[in-house]
Amino acid sequence: MGNVVLKKSLNEMMEMKNYYSRSLIEKLPQGSLFAAKTPTCMITAYKSGKVLFQGTDSEKEASRWGNANAPAKKTTTPKTGSGKGLPAGFSQMSVIGSDEVGTGDFFGPITVVAAYVSKDHIPLLKELGVRDSKDLTDEKIIEIAKVIKDVVPFSLMTLKNEKYNQVQKTGMSQGKMKAILHNKAILNVLDKIAPEKPEAILIDQFVQESTYFQHIKGQKAIAKENVYFSTKAEGIHIAVAAASILARYAFVHYMDKLSEAAGFKIPKGAGAQVDVAAAKLILNKGRETLPSFVKLHFANTEKALAIVHKKRN
């Protein structure tokens, strides 16, 4: 039996947990964050940052997340939103901010928005109440978004469920999908504001900087000049807060369309309520409709099917 150990950040381990959601096991080893079992590999992520791959395909499975033949490498702790490493006076600069929503939701797409906020527009956006979308109700998000979408140049990238499920089946991680979407959205905004250039680009951090650029390696064009990463970036520059609001606005609108197609209100998140909703969808419209509504690899799929089985028997 082969054994491979990789060293990963908390963000990366949570990405891995999401990827293996259908293979998660309930009984966890002491000190672990999660454990998953595929037909040929056992994956255990520990709070120490080490991820252990055991089994006949351990090297192949580990290679999805790093160099399986190299010793575990040290990774730096993600920025905590303090703005460490950013230029002085960053919050008052003209910045492209980029954020995404929908990654942890069973129903609905991943939506990524990059938005450019010039220093001249910062006071106006503050006056409008722009801040992290997670602190706002859907009603307030819609109200603010309808105003700022005509004020700030932005680009929206929507990865619909059908396409998401297709690329996920090929082995592409959610982190790579997000990185590609962020890069494309940023490039679109750069094109929109040209010849003007932002003083900086700030991405709400979901993976290590090196992993992000590894994910987009091979893309036709890559935005890499004055690019910074930070967690809780919406509190560092209002451009990221604006992007988060526009992304949430697009996500809410898309969820409304899905609800209309389903014939009932579809809930957000990945809790028990979405299991019930997915089961209702299957009973009403058939299992074949799921790929256009949900992220199939989430554990919620099996839970919904179990509810359907119970209702039918």
C-alpha positions in Angstrom: 0.0 0.0 0.0 1.4 3.4 -1.0 1.5 6.4 1.3 1.8 10.1 0.3 1.7 13.1 2.6 1.1 16.6 1.4 1.2 19.8 3.5 -1.9 22.0 2.9 -3.4 25.2 4.1 -6.9 25.2 5.8 -8.4 26.7 2.7 -6.9 24.0 0.5 -8.1 21.3 2.8 -11.7 22.7 2.8 -11.5 22.7 -1.0 -10.4 19.0 -0.9 -13.2 18.2 1.5 -15.7 19.7 -0.9 -14.2 17.7 -3.8 -14.5 14.4 -1.9 -17.9 15.2 -0.5 -19.5 12.1 -1.9 -16.8 9.9 -0.4 -16.7 11.3 3.1 -16.8 8.9 6.1 -18.4 9.7 9.4 -15.9 8.0 11.8 -12.9 10.4 11.9 -9.4 9.6 13.2 -8.3 11.7 16.2 -7.1 15.2 15.2 -8.5 15.0 11.7 -10.6 17.6 9.8 -12.1 15.0 7.4 -11.6 11.6 6.0 -12.7 10.2 2.6 -12.6 6.8 1.0 -12.5 6.2 -2.7 -12.4 2.7 -4.2 -8.6 2.9 -4.4 -7.5 5.5 -1.9 -8.1 6.7 1.7 -7.6 10.4 2.2 -7.3 11.8 5.7 -6.7 15.6 6.4 -5.4 16.5 9.8 -5.7 19.8 11.7 -1.9 20.0 11.6 -2.1 20.7 7.9 -1.0 17.3 6.7 -3.1 15.3 4.3 -2.4 11.5 4.1 -3.2 9.5 1.0 -3.2 5.7 1.5 -3.9 3.0 -1.1 -3.0 1.6 -4.5 -3.7 5.0 -6.2 -2.3 7.2 -3.5 0.3 8.9 -5.7 -2.2 9.5 -8.5 -4.8 10.9 -6.1 -2.3 13.1 -4.3 -1.1 14.4 -7.6 -4.4 16.2 -8.0 -3.3 18.5 -5.1 0.5 18.7 -5.4 3.7 16.9 -6.3 3.2 13.4 -5.0 6.8 12.5 -5.5 8.2 15.3 -3.5 8.4 15.6 0.2 5.7 17.6 2.0 6.5 21.2 1.5 5.9 24.1 3.8 3.1 26.5 3.0 2.6 29.9 4.4 -0.5 30.8 6.4 -3.1 32.7 4.3 -3.4 36.4 5.0 -6.1 37.0 7.6 -7.6 40.2 6.1 -5.3 42.5 8.0 -3.9 43.9 4.7 -0.4 42.6 5.5 1.9 42.8 2.6 -0.3 45.4 0.8 1.0 48.8 -0.2 0.4 51.7 2.2 -2.9 53.4 1.7 -4.3 50.5 -0.2 -7.9 51.1 0.8 -7.8 54.5 -1.0 -6.3 53.2 -4.3 -8.0 52.6 -7.6 -8.5 48.8 -7.5 -10.0 45.9 -9.3 -11.6 43.6 -6.7 -12.7 40.0 -7.4 -15.0 37.7 -5.4 -17.2 34.7 -5.9 -20.4 33.1 -4.4 -22.2 29.8 -4.8 -19.2 27.5 -4.2 -20.7 26.0 -1.1 -24.3 25.9 -2.4 -25.7 22.6 -3.6 -28.2 24.3 -6.0 -27.1 27.0 -8.4 -24.0 28.1 -10.2 -20.7 29.5 -9.2 -20.7 33.3 -9.9 -17.6 35.3 -10.0 -17.4 39.1 -10.4 -14.4 41.4 -10.8 -15.2 45.1 -10.3 -13.1 48.2 -10.8 -13.5 51.0 -8.2 -11.5 54.1 -8.9 -10.5 56.2 -6.0 -13.0 58.9 -7.1 -15.9 56.5 -6.7 -14.9 55.2 -3.2 -16.9 57.9 -1.3 -20.1 57.2 -3.4 -20.0 53.5 -2.8 -19.5 54.0 0.9 -22.5 56.3 0.9 -24.5 53.6 -0.9 -23.8 51.2 1.9 -21.4 48.9 0.0 -19.9 46.2 2.2 -19.5 42.5 2.3 -22.6 40.8 0.8 -22.7 38.3 3.6 -23.7 41.1 6.0 -26.6 42.2 3.8 -30.1 40.8 3.2 -31.0 39.7 -0.4 -33.3 42.7 -0.6 -30.6 45.1 0.3 -28.1 43.4 -2.1 -30.6 43.9 -4.9 -31.2 47.5 -4.0 -27.5 48.3 -3.9 -26.5 46.2 -6.9 -29.1 47.9 -9.2 -27.3 51.2 -8.5 -23.6 50.2 -8.6 -23.9 48.1 -11.7 -24.2 51.3 -13.6 -21.4 53.1 -11.7 -18.5 50.6 -11.7 -17.1 48.6 -14.6 -17.4 44.9 -13.8 -17.4 41.5 -15.4 -19.7 38.6 -14.4 -18.7 35.0 -15.0 -21.3 32.3 -14.3 -20.4 28.6 -14.3 -23.7 26.9 -14.8 -24.4 23.6 -13.2 -24.3 21.5 -16.4 -20.8 22.8 -17.3 -19.7 22.6 -13.6 -20.7 18.9 -13.5 -19.0 18.2 -16.8 -15.6 19.6 -15.8 -15.8 18.2 -12.3 -16.2 14.7 -13.7 -12.9 15.2 -15.6 -11.1 15.7 -12.2 -10.9 19.5 -12.2 -11.1 20.8 -8.6 -13.4 23.6 -7.6 -10.4 25.7 -6.8 -9.1 25.5 -10.4 -12.5 26.4 -11.7 -12.7 29.4 -9.5 -9.2 30.5 -10.4 -9.9 30.3 -14.1 -13.2 32.3 -13.7 -11.4 35.0 -11.5 -8.7 35.4 -14.1 -11.2 35.7 -17.0 -13.3 38.3 -15.1 -10.3 40.4 -14.2 -9.0 40.3 -17.8 -12.5 41.4 -19.0 -12.5 44.4 -16.7 -8.9 45.4 -17.7 -10.2 45.4 -21.3 -13.2 47.5 -20.3 -11.2 50.2 -18.6 -8.2 50.3 -21.0 -6.1 52.4 -21.5 -6.7 53.2 -17.8 -5.0 50.8 -15.4 -5.8 49.9 -11.8 -3.2 50.6 -9.2 -3.7 47.1 -7.9 -5.9 43.9 -8.2 -7.2 42.3 -5.1 -8.6 38.7 -5.1 -10.5 37.4 -2.1 -8.2 34.5 -1.2 -9.5 31.0 -1.6 -6.1 29.2 -2.2 -2.5 30.1 -1.8 -1.1 32.5 -4.3 1.2 29.9 -5.8 -1.7 27.5 -6.2 -3.8 30.1 -7.9 -1.2 30.8 -10.6 -0.6 27.1 -11.0 -4.4 26.6 -11.6 -4.4 29.2 -14.4 -1.1 28.1 -16.0 -1.8 27.5 -19.6 -4.6 30.0 -20.0 -4.3 32.2 -23.1 -3.8 35.3 -21.0 -3.0 35.8 -17.3 -3.5 38.9 -15.2 -0.5 39.0 -12.9 0.6 42.6 -12.6 0.1 44.1 -9.1 -2.1 41.2 -8.1 -2.7 40.7 -4.4 -4.5 38.1 -2.3 -6.1 38.3 1.1 -8.8 36.6 3.0 -11.7 38.9 4.2 -10.6 41.1 1.3 -14.0 42.9 1.3 -12.9 44.6 4.5 -9.6 45.8 2.9 -10.9 47.4 -0.3 -14.5 48.4 -1.2 -13.9 47.0 -4.8 -14.0 43.5 -3.4 -17.2 44.4 -1.4 -18.7 45.7 -4.6 -17.8 42.6 -6.5 -19.3 40.4 -3.7 -22.6 42.3 -3.9 -22.8 42.0 -7.7 -21.9 38.3 -7.5 -24.5 37.7 -4.9 -27.1 39.7 -6.9 -26.4 37.6 -10.0 -26.6 34.4 -7.9 -29.9 35.4 -6.3 -31.3 36.2 -9.7 -30.2 32.8 -11.1 -31.7 31.0 -8.1 -35.0 32.7 -8.8 -34.9 31.4 -12.3 -34.1 27.9 -11.0 -37.0 28.1 -8.6 -39.3 29.1 -11.5 -38.1 26.1 -13.5 -38.5 23.8 -10.6 -42.0 25.1 -9.7 -41.1 25.8 -6.1 -38.7 27.9 -4.0 -35.2 26.5 -4.0 -33.2 27.0 -0.8 -29.6 28.1 -0.6 -26.8 26.4 1.2 -26.0 22.7 1.6 -28.0 21.8 4.6 -30.9 19.3 5.1 -33.4 21.7 3.5 -31.7 21.3 0.1 -31.8 17.5 0.4 -35.6 17.7 0.7 -35.8 20.2 -2.1 -33.7 18.0 -4.4 -35.8 15.0 -3.5 -38.9 17.0 -4.4 -37.3 17.9 -7.7 -36.5 14.3 -8.5 -40.1 13.2 -7.7 -41.7 16.0 -9.7 -39.4 16.1 -12.8 -37.1 13.0 -12.7 -33.5 12.4 -11.7 -32.3 13.4 -15.2 -33.1 17.0 -14.4 -30.6 17.2 -11.5 -27.4 18.1 -13.5 -28.9 21.4 -14.5 -29.9 22.3 -11.0 -27.2 21.0 -8.6 -23.5 20.2 -8.1 -23.8 16.5 -8.4 -20.7 15.5 -6.4 -22.0 17.1 -3.2 -23.1 14.6 -0.6 -26.5 16.1 -0.8 -27.2 14.1 -4.0 -27.0 10.8 -2.2 -29.1 12.1 0.7 -31.8 13.3 -1.7 -31.9 10.0 -3.5 -32.2 8.3 -0.1 -35.3 10.5 0.7 -36.8 9.6 -2.7 -36.2 5.9 -2.1 -37.9 6.1 1.3 -40.9 7.9 -0.2 -41.3 5.4 -3.0 -41.1 2.4 -0.7 
